[in-house]
Amino acid sequence: MRQRILFVMILFIVLVLAKEEVNNTLDNVALINIEALADNESKYIFCFGIGSIDCPVDHTKVYDIWY
């Protein structure tokens, strides 16, 4: 009977530790995705001329935008 209780306790501990590791991995992936979304993507946008289109970089009116 003691062996079964010990086995169940060890199994429970292993499962709890494994779940924490998965949660940490998911948290890290979520943080990486948030950083990627918050990254300034405007460094690859070029705005040319004077016109009626809003430039996403500095919000001025331009003629053409190249991505």
C-alpha positions, 0 to 999 in steps of 0.5 A, spaced: 500 500 500 505 504 501 508 503 494 502 505 491 501 511 495 509 513 493 508 511 486 502 516 486 505 522 489 511 521 484 507 521 478 503 527 481 510 531 482 512 529 475 506 531 472 506 538 475 513 539 473 512 537 466 506 542 466 510 548 469 515 547 463 510 547 458 507 553 461 513 557 461 515 555 454 508 557 452 509 564 456 516 565 452 513 564 445 507 569 447 512 574 449 516 573 443 510 574 439 508 580 442 515 583 441 514 581 434 508 585 433 510 591 437 517 591 433 517 597 428 516 595 421 516 602 418 524 601 417 522 597 410 517 603 408 519 608 403 514 614 402 515 619 396 513 625 393 507 630 395 500 627 395 494 625 398 496 618 401 498 618 409 505 615 410 505 610 415 512 612 417 511 619 419 504 620 417 505 626 412 501 626 405 505 623 400 504 621 393 507 613 393 509 608 398 514 602 397 514 596 401 
